[in-house]
């Protein structure tokens, strides 16, 4: 998270030093476009979270036959796999949400200029 904050501060500094040379409406449109892109990525990650949560919950019901043919260890491996994907997707979603908020905030700041 610290890397992202540092990156955001760097971006703010970059835009702060070059914004006067550019058309403010163009920069605002770029920020809104980036915010929209990140909002779309947030939705995609939410879909991954929902799909893998459902898969994890349905896996045993769908594939359990008996202990000999469907050992619990195999089911646990699949649950662990889904848990990792869900955790990664949640982390990515949080990063994308932060970037969307940042770009929307930068666009709103330009309204004041």
Secondary structure, 3 states (H helix, E strand, C coil): CHHHHHHHHHHHHHHHHHHHHCCHHHHHHHHHHHHHHHHHHHHHHHHHHHHHHHHHHHHHHHHCCCCCCCCHHHHHHHHHHHHHHHHHHHHHHHHHHHHHHHHHHHHHHHHCC
